[in-house]
Amino acid sequence: MQRRNFLESLLAWLSALALSLMAVIPAGLHTLSPVLRMKKQEDEDWVNLGALSEFDQEKPSHRIIRIRSEDGWQIRRQSHAVYVVFDLSAPTVQSSICPHLACPLSFRESSGDFYCGCHGSLFDSKGQRTDGPAPREMDRLPSKVVDGILYCRWVRYRAGLSKSVEV
């Protein structure tokens, strides 16, 4: 093999390798992106609600959480209200969305219950349904306590069902 033929062959092989890598690397990263993003998202999903000592154990405490949601290329920041309720000195975090038709719930200090202004569903101070068309109790959000700090993860539930089903 002559030197000229060797250099032409080497250049052809290196060009083919470069073109192949230009196609394979992005395809591989695209395929692996959900796996690479998964751990990062799991850690980011938990929202700090504050130290346990900041919450009133006698009545529900209202908090606003801000979450980041991705839908394809669209990234949105949303605010949601949650209520922290103590049941047997253990905190639970409840969604402020009515399980009937996803209207907002509000806590009424005067009567000590949660009220849905859309269709009149009532829930006691612990989130149990007491009256109205809501098919179930208030939805509980996943929560955890780490080093005295309460964290929750926002989950949207399907409205109108007798059991809590994540959307």
C-alpha positions, 0 to 999 in steps of 0.5 A: 500500500502506498503512502497516498492510499494509506492516508486516503483510507485513514482519512475516509475511516476517520471521517466515517467515524466522526459522522457516525459519532455525530449521529450516535452520541445525540441519539444515545443522550436522548435515549438516556435523558429520562434516566439521567434526569430522574434522580435530579427530579426526585430530589427537586420534587420535595418542597421545604414547608418549614420546621415542625415547630413553626406549625400550629398543632391545634388547627390547620396551617396554610402554606403556599408552595411553588413548583416547577413543571415541565411539559415537553419544552414548556417549563412553568412555575406554579403556586399551590396552596397546601394545609398542614394538619397534625393528627396524633402529633404527626403532620400530614399535608393536604391538598387545597383542591376539592376532590369533587370538581377540583375547586379550591378549598378554604379553611374557615376559622369560625367553624373550624372546617374546610369549605368548597365554595363551588358546590358546598362540600364540607370537610372537618379540620382533619380533612374528613368529608362531612357533607356535600357532593365530594366523593372522598376525603381531602387528598393527602400529599406525600410528606416526610420529616427530615431533621425536624423539617417538613417536606412535601411533594405536589401531586395532582389527583383525579377529581370525582372518583371515590379513591385518590388516583394520581393524574 
